[in-house]
Amino acid sequence: MDEEELNSSIRKFLKMVGVSSQREIEHAVARAVQQAAISGTETFPARMTLEIDGLRLKAEFDGEIRLGAPGAAP
């Protein structure tokens, strides 16, 4: 096993996931605000699932997405 190749491919994958996930969340928030479905001050529970079938890996990560406090400056 080539540790350097492994680490490089993991970093590349995580960067792609991070950038793509952030873009998807931002678009979803903008859409919901535009449609007046949310006020823009909510906090949403969030879950990310990482699956790698060949390694029999399934890991879930829980967190939250906070849009801002009511009355806070933009």
N, CA, C and O atoms as CSV, one atom per row, in Angstrom:
chain,resi,resn,atom,element,x,y,z
A,1,MET,N,N,0.850,-1.180,0.000
A,1,MET,CA,C,0.000,0.000,0.000
A,1,MET,C,C,0.888,1.233,0.000
A,1,MET,O,O,1.890,1.289,0.712
A,2,ASP,N,N,0.515,2.212,-0.799
A,2,ASP,CA,C,1.255,3.462,-0.902
A,2,ASP,C,C,0.563,4.510,-0.029
A,2,ASP,O,O,-0.460,5.069,-0.426
A,3,GLU,N,N,1.113,4.777,1.149
A,3,GLU,CA,C,0.511,5.715,2.109
A,3,GLU,C,C,0.332,7.099,1.506
A,3,GLU,O,O,-0.687,7.751,1.736
A,4,GLU,N,N,1.303,7.547,0.744
A,4,GLU,CA,C,1.220,8.880,0.145
A,4,GLU,C,C,0.056,8.960,-0.847
A,4,GLU,O,O,-0.686,9.942,-0.861
A,5,GLU,N,N,-0.099,7.932,-1.668
A,5,GLU,CA,C,-1.214,7.887,-2.622
A,5,GLU,C,C,-2.548,7.829,-1.893
A,5,GLU,O,O,-3.498,8.509,-2.280
A,6,LEU,N,N,-2.624,7.022,-0.838
A,6,LEU,CA,C,-3.840,6.921,-0.041
A,6,LEU,C,C,-4.210,8.281,0.539
A,6,LEU,O,O,-5.342,8.736,0.375
A,7,ASN,N,N,-3.269,8.931,1.212
A,7,ASN,CA,C,-3.539,10.229,1.833
A,7,ASN,C,C,-3.925,11.275,0.800
A,7,ASN,O,O,-4.826,12.079,1.038
A,8,SER,N,N,-3.261,11.272,-0.329
A,8,SER,CA,C,-3.562,12.222,-1.396
A,8,SER,C,C,-4.978,12.015,-1.935
A,8,SER,O,O,-5.711,12.981,-2.146
A,9,SER,N,N,-5.358,10.766,-2.155
A,9,SER,CA,C,-6.693,10.500,-2.695
A,9,SER,C,C,-7.778,10.804,-1.664
A,9,SER,O,O,-8.861,11.259,-2.034
A,10,ILE,N,N,-7.514,10.565,-0.394
A,10,ILE,CA,C,-8.474,10.901,0.664
A,10,ILE,C,C,-8.670,12.410,0.721
A,10,ILE,O,O,-9.806,12.883,0.765
A,11,ARG,N,N,-7.579,13.173,0.721
A,11,ARG,CA,C,-7.670,14.634,0.761
A,11,ARG,C,C,-8.432,15.168,-0.444
A,11,ARG,O,O,-9.265,16.064,-0.307
A,12,LYS,N,N,-8.151,14.622,-1.620
A,12,LYS,CA,C,-8.828,15.058,-2.846
A,12,LYS,C,C,-10.329,14.778,-2.759
A,12,LYS,O,O,-11.144,15.629,-3.115
A,13,PHE,N,N,-10.688,13.591,-2.289
A,13,PHE,CA,C,-12.092,13.223,-2.141
A,13,PHE,C,C,-12.788,14.144,-1.141
A,13,PHE,O,O,-13.872,14.656,-1.422
A,14,LEU,N,N,-12.169,14.360,0.032
A,14,LEU,CA,C,-12.785,15.186,1.065
A,14,LEU,C,C,-12.926,16.640,0.618
A,14,LEU,O,O,-13.905,17.300,0.968
A,15,LYS,N,N,-11.966,17.143,-0.145
A,15,LYS,CA,C,-12.063,18.506,-0.669
A,15,LYS,C,C,-13.257,18.612,-1.614
A,15,LYS,O,O,-14.031,19.566,-1.533
A,16,MET,N,N,-13.410,17.636,-2.510
A,16,MET,CA,C,-14.529,17.629,-3.448
A,16,MET,C,C,-15.855,17.553,-2.694
A,16,MET,O,O,-16.800,18.265,-3.034
A,17,VAL,N,N,-15.932,16.704,-1.684
A,17,VAL,CA,C,-17.150,16.564,-0.895
A,17,VAL,C,C,-17.452,17.867,-0.148
A,17,VAL,O,O,-18.599,18.315,-0.115
A,18,GLY,N,N,-16.442,18.462,0.440
A,18,GLY,CA,C,-16.639,19.697,1.199
A,18,GLY,C,C,-17.130,20.838,0.331
A,18,GLY,O,O,-18.100,21.512,0.678
A,19,VAL,N,N,-16.470,21.062,-0.795
A,19,VAL,CA,C,-16.840,22.154,-1.693
A,19,VAL,C,C,-18.230,21.922,-2.277
A,19,VAL,O,O,-19.061,22.829,-2.299
A,20,SER,N,N,-18.475,20.706,-2.745
A,20,SER,CA,C,-19.776,20.386,-3.361
A,20,SER,C,C,-20.904,20.458,-2.340
A,20,SER,O,O,-21.982,20.969,-2.644
A,21,SER,N,N,-20.667,19.950,-1.134
A,21,SER,CA,C,-21.690,19.982,-0.079
A,21,SER,C,C,-22.028,21.413,0.313
A,21,SER,O,O,-23.198,21.752,0.488
A,22,GLN,N,N,-21.011,22.249,0.452
A,22,GLN,CA,C,-21.248,23.640,0.820
A,22,GLN,C,C,-22.091,24.333,-0.247
A,22,GLN,O,O,-23.030,25.059,0.078
A,23,ARG,N,N,-21.763,24.113,-1.506
A,23,ARG,CA,C,-22.510,24.721,-2.610
A,23,ARG,C,C,-23.974,24.258,-2.588
A,23,ARG,O,O,-24.881,25.072,-2.761
A,24,GLU,N,N,-24.203,22.969,-2.379
A,24,GLU,CA,C,-25.571,22.439,-2.338
A,24,GLU,C,C,-26.373,23.047,-1.190
A,24,GLU,O,O,-27.540,23.400,-1.359
A,25,ILE,N,N,-25.742,23.166,-0.022
A,25,ILE,CA,C,-26.429,23.747,1.139
A,25,ILE,C,C,-26.749,25.209,0.880
A,25,ILE,O,O,-27.864,25.652,1.154
A,26,GLU,N,N,-25.793,25.966,0.356
A,26,GLU,CA,C,-26.023,27.380,0.074
A,26,GLU,C,C,-27.163,27.575,-0.930
A,26,GLU,O,O,-27.995,28.464,-0.755
A,27,HIS,N,N,-27.204,26.748,-1.981
A,27,HIS,CA,C,-28.279,26.844,-2.968
A,27,HIS,C,C,-29.626,26.500,-2.339
A,27,HIS,O,O,-30.624,27.168,-2.609
A,28,ALA,N,N,-29.661,25.475,-1.512
A,28,ALA,CA,C,-30.911,25.075,-0.861
A,28,ALA,C,C,-31.423,26.171,0.074
A,28,ALA,O,O,-32.623,26.442,0.118
A,29,VAL,N,N,-30.516,26.797,0.815
A,29,VAL,CA,C,-30.905,27.886,1.718
A,29,VAL,C,C,-31.432,29.068,0.909
A,29,VAL,O,O,-32.472,29.636,1.244
A,30,ALA,N,N,-30.724,29.437,-0.149
A,30,ALA,CA,C,-31.156,30.570,-0.982
A,30,ALA,C,C,-32.532,30.314,-1.581
A,30,ALA,O,O,-33.380,31.207,-1.604
A,31,ARG,N,N,-32.755,29.100,-2.065
A,31,ARG,CA,C,-34.054,28.728,-2.636
A,31,ARG,C,C,-35.158,28.840,-1.587
A,31,ARG,O,O,-36.219,29.405,-1.851
A,32,ALA,N,N,-34.903,28.301,-0.405
A,32,ALA,CA,C,-35.910,28.307,0.658
A,32,ALA,C,C,-36.219,29.732,1.126
A,32,ALA,O,O,-37.373,30.056,1.404
A,33,VAL,N,N,-35.195,30.580,1.213
A,33,VAL,CA,C,-35.417,31.979,1.598
A,33,VAL,C,C,-36.222,32.681,0.511
A,33,VAL,O,O,-37.173,33.404,0.809
A,34,GLN,N,N,-35.842,32.470,-0.756
A,34,GLN,CA,C,-36.543,33.107,-1.872
A,34,GLN,C,C,-38.017,32.693,-1.913
A,34,GLN,O,O,-38.883,33.505,-2.240
A,35,GLN,N,N,-38.296,31.446,-1.586
A,35,GLN,CA,C,-39.673,30.939,-1.599
A,35,GLN,C,C,-40.412,31.238,-0.292
A,35,GLN,O,O,-41.558,30.829,-0.106
A,36,ALA,N,N,-39.743,31.953,0.601
A,36,ALA,CA,C,-40.297,32.297,1.917
A,36,ALA,C,C,-40.660,31.053,2.729
A,36,ALA,O,O,-41.561,31.092,3.567
A,37,ALA,N,N,-39.960,29.964,2.475
A,37,ALA,CA,C,-40.189,28.729,3.234
A,37,ALA,C,C,-39.473,28.772,4.580
A,37,ALA,O,O,-39.833,28.051,5.510
A,38,ILE,N,N,-38.464,29.618,4.672
A,38,ILE,CA,C,-37.729,29.811,5.925
A,38,ILE,C,C,-37.460,31.305,6.091
A,38,ILE,O,O,-37.513,32.070,5.129
A,39,SER,N,N,-37.173,31.702,7.320
A,39,SER,CA,C,-36.921,33.125,7.580
A,39,SER,C,C,-35.443,33.482,7.441
A,39,SER,O,O,-35.098,34.647,7.242
A,40,GLY,N,N,-34.582,32.488,7.545
A,40,GLY,CA,C,-33.149,32.756,7.461
A,40,GLY,C,C,-32.467,32.841,8.810
A,40,GLY,O,O,-31.297,33.213,8.893
A,41,THR,N,N,-33.185,32.501,9.863
A,41,THR,CA,C,-32.597,32.517,11.212
A,41,THR,C,C,-32.619,31.148,11.868
A,41,THR,O,O,-32.223,30.999,13.024
A,42,GLU,N,N,-33.085,30.142,11.124
A,42,GLU,CA,C,-33.258,28.798,11.685
A,42,GLU,C,C,-31.917,28.089,11.905
A,42,GLU,O,O,-30.868,28.498,11.407
A,43,THR,N,N,-32.010,27.024,12.666
A,43,THR,CA,C,-30.933,26.057,12.817
A,43,THR,C,C,-31.500,24.702,12.414
A,43,THR,O,O,-32.564,24.296,12.881
A,44,PHE,N,N,-30.779,24.014,11.545
A,44,PHE,CA,C,-31.250,22.725,11.044
A,44,PHE,C,C,-30.297,21.611,11.451
A,44,PHE,O,O,-29.083,21.759,11.308
A,45,PRO,N,N,-30.821,20.502,11.955
A,45,PRO,CA,C,-29.959,19.347,12.175
A,45,PRO,C,C,-29.486,18.835,10.810
A,45,PRO,O,O,-30.224,18.882,9.826
A,46,ALA,N,N,-28.256,18.353,10.771
A,46,ALA,CA,C,-27.698,17.854,9.512
A,46,ALA,C,C,-26.985,16.535,9.771
A,46,ALA,O,O,-26.425,16.307,10.844
A,47,ARG,N,N,-27.020,15.674,8.760
A,47,ARG,CA,C,-26.348,14.385,8.870
A,47,ARG,C,C,-25.639,14.102,7.549
A,47,ARG,O,O,-26.184,14.326,6.468
A,48,MET,N,N,-24.428,13.612,7.665
A,48,MET,CA,C,-23.639,13.219,6.496
A,48,MET,C,C,-23.298,11.747,6.670
A,48,MET,O,O,-22.879,11.325,7.748
A,49,THR,N,N,-23.476,10.973,5.619
A,49,THR,CA,C,-23.141,9.555,5.657
A,49,THR,C,C,-22.011,9.281,4.679
A,49,THR,O,O,-22.098,9.637,3.504
A,50,LEU,N,N,-20.969,8.658,5.159
A,50,LEU,CA,C,-19.830,8.255,4.332
A,50,LEU,C,C,-19.908,6.751,4.141
A,50,LEU,O,O,-19.920,5.992,5.110
A,51,GLU,N,N,-19.961,6.326,2.885
A,51,GLU,CA,C,-20.018,4.896,2.592
A,51,GLU,C,C,-18.926,4.523,1.598
A,51,GLU,O,O,-18.754,5.178,0.570
A,52,ILE,N,N,-18.202,3.480,1.914
A,52,ILE,CA,C,-17.233,2.886,0.992
A,52,ILE,C,C,-17.510,1.389,1.010
A,52,ILE,O,O,-17.074,0.663,1.904
A,53,ASP,N,N,-18.248,0.952,-0.005
A,53,ASP,CA,C,-18.716,-0.433,-0.042
A,53,ASP,C,C,-17.580,-1.447,0.032
A,53,ASP,O,O,-17.671,-2.433,0.763
A,54,GLY,N,N,-16.513,-1.208,-0.722
A,54,GLY,CA,C,-15.403,-2.159,-0.762
A,54,GLY,C,C,-14.696,-2.340,0.571
A,54,GLY,O,O,-14.018,-3.343,0.790
A,55,LEU,N,N,-14.857,-1.367,1.459
A,55,LEU,CA,C,-14.255,-1.452,2.799
A,55,LEU,C,C,-15.286,-1.770,3.873
A,55,LEU,O,O,-14.961,-1.849,5.058
A,56,ARG,N,N,-16.529,-1.951,3.447
A,56,ARG,CA,C,-17.629,-2.184,4.384
A,56,ARG,C,C,-17.695,-1.081,5.442
A,56,ARG,O,O,-17.890,-1.335,6.630
A,57,LEU,N,N,-17.523,0.158,4.960
A,57,LEU,CA,C,-17.539,1.319,5.844
A,57,LEU,C,C,-18.823,2.100,5.637
A,57,LEU,O,O,-19.199,2.429,4.512
A,58,LYS,N,N,-19.480,2.387,6.731
A,58,LYS,CA,C,-20.626,3.289,6.735
A,58,LYS,C,C,-20.543,4.073,8.039
A,58,LYS,O,O,-20.754,3.529,9.123
A,59,ALA,N,N,-20.232,5.351,7.912
A,59,ALA,CA,C,-20.067,6.203,9.085
A,59,ALA,C,C,-20.988,7.406,8.949
A,59,ALA,O,O,-21.040,8.042,7.896
A,60,GLU,N,N,-21.714,7.713,10.016
A,60,GLU,CA,C,-22.615,8.854,10.012
A,60,GLU,C,C,-22.057,9.943,10.915
A,60,GLU,O,O,-21.527,9.678,11.994
A,61,PHE,N,N,-22.192,11.175,10.438
A,61,PHE,CA,C,-21.717,12.342,11.170
A,61,PHE,C,C,-22.891,13.282,11.345
A,61,PHE,O,O,-23.552,13.639,10.369
A,62,ASP,N,N,-23.160,13.688,12.577
A,62,ASP,CA,C,-24.270,14.576,12.890
A,62,ASP,C,C,-23.746,15.945,13.290
A,62,ASP,O,O,-22.695,16.072,13.919
A,63,GLY,N,N,-24.500,16.958,12.913
A,63,GLY,CA,C,-24.144,18.329,13.265
A,63,GLY,C,C,-25.341,19.223,13.065
A,63,GLY,O,O,-26.484,18.766,13.105
A,64,GLU,N,N,-25.082,20.492,12.851
A,64,GLU,CA,C,-26.171,21.421,12.600
A,64,GLU,C,C,-25.706,22.529,11.679
A,64,GLU,O,O,-24.524,22.867,11.627
A,65,ILE,N,N,-26.660,23.085,10.956
A,65,ILE,CA,C,-26.435,24.226,10.085
A,65,ILE,C,C,-27.229,25.384,10.683
A,65,ILE,O,O,-28.458,25.338,10.742
A,66,ARG,N,N,-26.521,26.417,11.123
A,66,ARG,CA,C,-27.162,27.593,11.728
A,66,ARG,C,C,-27.158,28.726,10.716
A,66,ARG,O,O,-26.111,29.073,10.168
A,67,LEU,N,N,-28.313,29.295,10.471
A,67,LEU,CA,C,-28.422,30.379,9.496
A,67,LEU,C,C,-28.208,31.732,10.122
A,67,LEU,O,O,-27.869,32.679,9.411
A,68,GLY,N,N,-28.387,31.867,11.401
A,68,GLY,CA,C,-28.164,33.136,12.077
A,68,GLY,C,C,-29.178,33.362,13.170
A,68,GLY,O,O,-30.245,32.749,13.199
A,69,ALA,N,N,-28.825,34.243,14.052
A,69,ALA,CA,C,-29.718,34.555,15.169
A,69,ALA,C,C,-30.687,35.652,14.765
A,69,ALA,O,O,-30.317,36.550,14.008
A,70,PRO,N,N,-31.911,35.599,15.252
A,70,PRO,CA,C,-32.872,36.672,14.975
A,70,PRO,C,C,-32.302,38.016,15.431
A,70,PRO,O,O,-31.790,38.133,16.545
A,71,GLY,N,N,-32.392,39.019,14.572
A,71,GLY,CA,C,-31.900,40.348,14.919
A,71,GLY,C,C,-30.417,40.552,14.757
A,71,GLY,O,O,-29.914,41.645,15.018
A,72,ALA,N,N,-29.686,39.504,14.324
A,72,ALA,CA,C,-28.242,39.639,14.150
A,72,ALA,C,C,-27.952,40.393,12.858
A,72,ALA,O,O,-28.718,40.330,11.897
A,73,ALA,N,N,-26.845,41.097,12.858
A,73,ALA,CA,C,-26.433,41.843,11.656
A,73,ALA,C,C,-26.051,40.873,10.566
A,73,ALA,O,O,-25.445,39.842,10.859
A,74,PRO,N,N,-26.383,41.163,9.304
A,74,PRO,CA,C,-26.056,40.241,8.210
A,74,PRO,C,C,-24.571,40.159,7.956
A,74,PRO,O,O,-24.137,39.426,7.068
